[in-house]
Amino acid sequence: MGYGLGAFLLAVGLILALAVNDSLSGVDLTSVGWILTVVGILCLLLTAFTANRGRGIRTTETTTDSEGRHVVSDRRTEI
């Protein structure tokens, strides 16, 4: 999934839902258009959510305590 797929589904869905007046036997193109529109919007939202989830600052710190053991600590700061 990506922004391109979401935009494509959104555009095709809106064209089918709002601009096409033809009909196929047993298929309501308006309903198909609205379904594609909703799927396109969901695709765009999921892409935006997953693309921004990985952003942030990750800090790794390694220290040695008094007994000579190494301690590794990870810290993640959201932007």
Beta strands, then each sheet from edge to edge (+ up, - down):
strand 1: 57-64
strand 2: 70-77
sheet 1: 1+ 2-
end
